Amino acid sequence: MSEDSVLLGHGSGGQMMKRLIDEIFLEAFDSDALHAGNDAGVASLGCSARIALSTDSFVVTPHFFPGGDIGRLAVCGTVNDVATSGAQVRYLSCAFILEEGFLLQDLRRIVASMTATAREAGVSIITGDTKVVERGGADGIYITTTGVGEVPSHIELSGAACKPHDCVLVSGTLGDHGITIMSQREGLSFSTDIKSDAAPLNHLVSSVLAAAPHTRCLRDPTRGGLASTLNEFALASQTTIEIDEEAIPVRDAVRGACEMLGYDVLQMANEGKMVAIVPEEEAEAALFAMQASPYGKDAAIIGRVLESAPIADSSGLVQVRTAWGSTRILDMLVGEQLPRIC
């Protein structure tokens, strides 16, 4: 790493974050589950049962925003990360870092939101921790959630499993969460209401796996957006993934906001969307399963894994086929597009 201290870009979900994880955390911790590069680590308990475990911290500001709040985000984010392993999500823990002076009425509101979201997802919050720091020691409230689930014996999901002719699906419109947070933080208003897509997707995932049992991998495209997710898949599987720009669902208001502000919607954060790579022969069944979910009505097939890489010696590549018939390379976000998105 060329930097000598932590920068905001190291939390972006893009190339800087990947370098930080690879060169510091992976090198030090060096476990097979970590090297798999998935959102949840899968491990055996020494018997036939396998568990999926994921942990995440939430520092978003503002704490309340259209479509959700930091509490809903914390539950959804961890439930979705565990679900990407194919696990049946069972339990959550939650830890709170509270700043002296944080309003108890806001804390009650956040906890009530977490309770409602956990109930919707069908999971139980069974343990936790609370710490209070002095004024100025935190931005009101930070939440860390850890989730655990049971992985069925027949399920093995991994970005390394992508194969030529596989189809790329996304469960709905992109960029909603990132633009919502940006607009609230900067006091921007749009002619159409935009709200976060924060949602628990474990039931949607279960439906997809039932309809498409040979699904290769799943990922929720949070920090770094669709661009980072697909690049991670392409790198893990040493393939080239091509997506069709016109097939990608994006709300007009979100697209307009991105164009106005100079953002690439494919790099914007999402908190209630799922990306799936499935065999071509199961793609329509997976799409139907997504669209039958209350959080998947705008699902679409947006691309495919190519037969061979169009660029020699490529170690993994994502390209976008534009409306004009040309292609462009879709890179991971380099630095920080919008800080503290979750």
C-alpha positions in Angstrom: 0.0 0.0 0.0 1.3 3.4 -0.9 -0.6 5.3 1.8 0.8 5.6 5.3 -2.5 6.2 7.1 -6.2 5.3 6.8 -8.2 7.4 4.3 -11.9 7.6 3.7 -11.4 5.8 0.5 -10.3 2.7 2.4 -14.0 2.2 3.3 -15.4 2.7 -0.1 -16.0 -0.9 -1.2 -13.7 -0.3 -4.1 -10.0 -0.8 -5.0 -8.6 1.0 -2.0 -10.7 -1.1 0.4 -9.7 -4.3 -1.4 -6.0 -3.4 -1.0 -6.5 -2.7 2.7 -8.2 -6.0 3.2 -5.8 -8.0 1.1 -2.6 -6.5 2.4 -3.4 -6.1 6.1 -6.3 -8.2 7.2 -6.1 -11.3 4.9 -2.3 -11.4 5.3 -2.6 -11.4 9.1 -5.7 -13.6 9.7 -5.1 -16.0 6.8 -8.1 -18.3 7.0 -9.6 -20.2 4.1 -13.1 -18.7 4.8 -11.7 -15.2 4.5 -9.7 -16.0 1.4 -13.0 -17.1 -0.3 -13.9 -13.4 -0.4 -17.6 -13.9 0.3 -19.9 -11.7 2.4 -20.2 -14.5 5.1 -17.7 -17.0 6.3 -18.9 -20.6 6.1 -17.5 -23.1 8.6 -18.2 -26.5 10.0 -19.0 -27.1 13.7 -17.3 -30.4 13.6 -20.4 -32.3 12.7 -22.7 -32.3 9.7 -23.9 -28.8 10.4 -22.3 -25.8 8.6 -22.8 -22.2 9.8 -22.5 -18.9 8.0 -21.3 -16.0 10.0 -21.1 -12.3 9.1 -20.5 -9.1 11.0 -20.9 -5.5 10.0 -20.7 -2.0 11.5 -23.1 0.8 10.6 -22.1 4.5 10.9 -24.4 6.1 8.4 -25.4 9.8 8.8 -28.1 11.0 8.9 -29.5 8.4 11.2 -33.0 8.7 9.8 -33.7 8.9 6.1 -36.6 8.2 3.7 -37.1 4.4 3.5 -35.3 3.6 6.7 -32.8 4.4 9.4 -29.6 3.2 10.9 -31.4 0.4 12.8 -33.2 -1.0 9.8 -30.0 -0.8 7.8 -28.1 -2.7 10.5 -30.5 -5.6 10.5 -31.0 -5.7 6.7 -27.3 -5.5 6.0 -26.3 -8.4 8.1 -29.3 -10.6 7.3 -28.5 -10.1 3.6 -24.8 -10.9 4.0 -25.5 -14.2 5.7 -28.2 -15.0 3.2 -25.8 -14.7 0.3 -24.1 -17.9 1.5 -27.4 -19.7 1.0 -27.9 -20.0 4.7 -31.2 -19.9 6.6 -30.6 -16.9 8.8 -31.4 -17.6 12.4 -29.9 -15.2 14.9 -28.4 -11.7 15.3 -26.3 -10.0 17.9 -26.1 -6.2 18.1 -23.7 -3.8 19.8 -24.2 -0.1 20.3 -21.7 2.7 20.7 -23.6 5.7 22.0 -22.4 9.2 22.3 -23.2 11.1 25.6 -26.1 13.3 24.8 -27.8 11.1 22.2 -31.5 11.4 22.6 -33.2 8.5 24.2 -36.3 9.0 22.1 -34.2 8.5 19.0 -32.6 5.4 20.5 -36.1 4.0 21.2 -37.1 4.7 17.6 -34.0 3.0 16.2 -34.5 -0.1 18.5 -38.2 -0.3 17.5 -37.1 -0.2 13.8 -34.6 -3.0 14.4 -37.3 -5.1 16.2 -39.7 -4.7 13.3 -37.1 -5.5 10.7 -35.9 -8.6 12.5 -39.5 -9.8 12.8 -40.0 -9.3 9.1 -36.8 -11.3 8.3 -37.8 -14.0 10.8 -34.7 -13.8 12.9 -34.1 -13.3 16.6 -31.8 -10.8 18.3 -30.3 -12.8 21.2 -27.3 -11.0 22.6 -25.5 -7.6 22.4 -23.4 -5.0 24.0 -23.6 -1.3 24.9 -20.8 1.2 25.3 -21.1 5.0 25.9 -18.4 7.4 24.9 -17.9 11.1 25.8 -19.4 13.9 23.8 -17.5 14.2 20.5 -16.3 10.6 20.7 -18.8 9.3 18.2 -21.4 10.7 15.8 -24.4 9.9 18.0 -24.7 6.2 17.5 -22.8 3.4 15.8 -24.2 -0.1 15.5 -22.5 -3.4 14.9 -24.5 -6.5 14.1 -23.4 -10.1 13.7 -25.6 -12.8 12.0 -25.5 -16.5 12.0 -27.3 -19.0 9.9 -27.3 -22.7 8.9 -26.1 -23.6 5.5 -27.9 -26.7 3.9 -25.4 -29.4 3.0 -26.1 -29.3 -0.7 -25.4 -25.6 -1.1 -22.0 -24.3 -2.2 -22.1 -20.7 -3.4 -19.0 -18.8 -4.5 -17.9 -16.1 -6.9 -15.3 -18.6 -8.2 -18.1 -20.8 -9.5 -19.2 -18.5 -12.4 -19.1 -20.3 -15.8 -19.4 -19.3 -19.4 -23.1 -18.7 -20.6 -24.3 -18.1 -17.0 -26.7 -15.2 -16.6 -26.5 -12.2 -14.4 -29.6 -11.1 -12.5 -30.4 -8.2 -10.3 -33.4 -8.1 -8.0 -34.4 -4.5 -8.7 -33.5 -0.9 -9.4 -30.0 0.3 -8.6 -28.7 3.4 -6.7 -31.7 4.1 -4.6 -29.9 4.0 -1.2 -26.8 5.9 -2.3 -28.8 8.8 -3.9 -31.2 8.9 -0.9 -28.3 9.4 1.6 -26.6 11.9 -0.6 -29.7 14.0 -1.1 -30.5 14.0 2.6 -27.0 14.9 3.7 -26.6 17.7 1.2 -30.2 19.0 1.5 -31.0 18.3 -2.2 -34.6 17.9 -3.4 -35.9 16.2 -6.5 -39.2 16.4 -8.3 -39.8 12.7 -7.5 -39.5 11.2 -4.1 -36.4 8.9 -3.7 -36.1 6.6 -0.8 -33.6 3.9 0.4 -34.2 0.4 -0.7 -33.1 -1.1 2.7 -34.8 -4.5 2.9 -34.2 -8.0 4.3 -33.8 -10.3 1.3 -33.4 -13.7 3.0 -36.8 -14.9 1.9 -36.1 -13.7 -1.7 -32.8 -15.7 -1.7 -34.6 -18.8 -0.4 -37.1 -18.6 -3.3 -34.3 -18.1 -5.9 -32.4 -21.1 -4.6 -35.5 -23.3 -4.7 -36.2 -22.2 -8.3 -32.6 -22.3 -9.5 -30.8 -25.0 -7.4 -27.6 -24.6 -9.3 -27.2 -20.9 -8.6 -23.4 -20.1 -8.7 -23.3 -17.1 -6.3 -25.2 -14.3 -4.7 -24.1 -10.9 -3.4 -25.8 -7.7 -2.2 -24.2 -4.8 -4.0 -23.7 -2.4 -1.2 -20.6 -0.2 -1.0 -19.1 0.0 -4.5 -22.4 -1.0 -6.0 -22.9 -3.4 -8.9 -19.4 -2.5 -10.3 -17.5 -3.8 -7.3 -19.7 -6.9 -7.0 -19.3 -8.0 -10.6 -15.6 -7.3 -10.6 -15.2 -9.5 -7.5 -17.1 -12.3 -9.2 -15.0 -11.9 -12.4 -11.7 -11.9 -10.5 -12.7 -14.9 -8.4 -13.7 -17.0 -11.4 -11.2 -15.6 -13.9 -13.9 -14.8 -16.3 -15.3 -11.8 -18.3 -18.8 -10.6 -17.4 -20.8 -8.5 -19.8 -23.9 -6.5 -18.9 -26.4 -4.8 -21.1 -26.7 -1.1 -20.1 -30.3 -0.9 -21.4 -31.4 -3.9 -19.4 -30.3 -2.5 -16.0 -33.3 -1.3 -13.9 -32.7 2.3 -12.7 -35.4 4.8 -11.5 -35.5 7.9 -13.7 -35.1 10.2 -10.7 -32.0 8.2 -9.6 -30.5 8.2 -13.1 -31.1 11.9 -13.5 -29.5 12.7 -10.1 -26.5 10.6 -11.0 -26.1 12.4 -14.3 -26.5 15.8 -12.7 -23.9 15.0 -10.0 -21.4 13.1 -12.1 -21.9 9.7 -10.4 -21.9 6.3 -12.1 -25.1 4.6 -10.9 -23.4 1.2 -11.3 -21.0 2.3 -8.5 -23.8 3.6 -6.2 -24.6 1.7 -2.9 -27.7 -0.4 -2.6 -29.1 -1.9 0.6 -32.0 -4.0 -0.6 -30.9 -5.6 -3.9 -29.4 -8.9 -4.7 -27.1 -9.9 -7.6 -27.3 -13.6 -8.7 -25.2 -15.6 -11.2 -27.2 -18.6 -12.4 -26.9 -21.2 -15.2 -28.6 -20.1 -18.4 -31.2 -22.8 -18.3 -32.3 -21.7 -14.8 -32.3 -18.0 -15.4 -36.0 -17.5 -16.2 -37.0 -19.6 -13.1 -34.7 -17.5 -10.9 -36.1 -14.3 -12.5 -39.7 -15.4 -11.8 -38.8 -16.2 -8.2 -37.3 -12.7 -7.7 -40.3 -11.0 -9.3 -42.7 -12.9 -7.1 -41.1 -11.4 -4.0 -42.3 -8.0 -2.7 -38.7 -6.8 -3.0 -38.1 -8.1 -6.5 -40.8 -6.8 -8.7 -38.3 -4.9 -10.9 -35.9 -7.8 -11.2 -34.2 -8.3 -14.5 -31.6 -10.4 -16.4 -28.9 -7.9 -17.2 -26.0 -9.8 -18.6 -24.0 -13.0 -19.0 -20.6 -14.6 -18.4 -18.7 -14.8 -21.7 -17.3 -17.8 -23.4 -13.8 -16.4 -23.4 -12.1 -13.1 -22.3 -11.9 -10.6 -25.1 -8.7 -9.2 -23.7 -5.7 -11.5 -23.6 -4.3 -12.4 -20.2 -7.2 -10.8 -18.4 -7.5 -12.1 -14.8 -11.2 -11.0 -14.6 -13.0 -8.3 -16.4 -16.4 -6.6 -16.4 -17.7 -4.8 -19.5 -20.8 -2.9 -20.3 -22.6 -3.0 -23.7 -23.9 0.4 -24.3 -27.1 1.5 -26.1 -24.9 2.3 -29.1 -23.6 -1.2 -29.4 -20.1 -0.4 -28.2 -18.6 -1.7 -25.0 -16.7 0.0 -22.1 -14.8 -1.4 -19.2 -16.6 -1.2 -15.8 -14.0 -0.8 -13.1 -14.3 -1.0 -9.4 -14.7 2.4 -7.6 -11.2 3.6 -6.8 -11.6 5.9 -3.8 -14.6 7.2 -1.8 -17.6 8.2 -3.8 -19.8 9.1 -0.9 -18.5 8.6 2.7 -20.5 6.8 5.4 -23.1 5.3 3.2 -24.0 2.6 5.7 
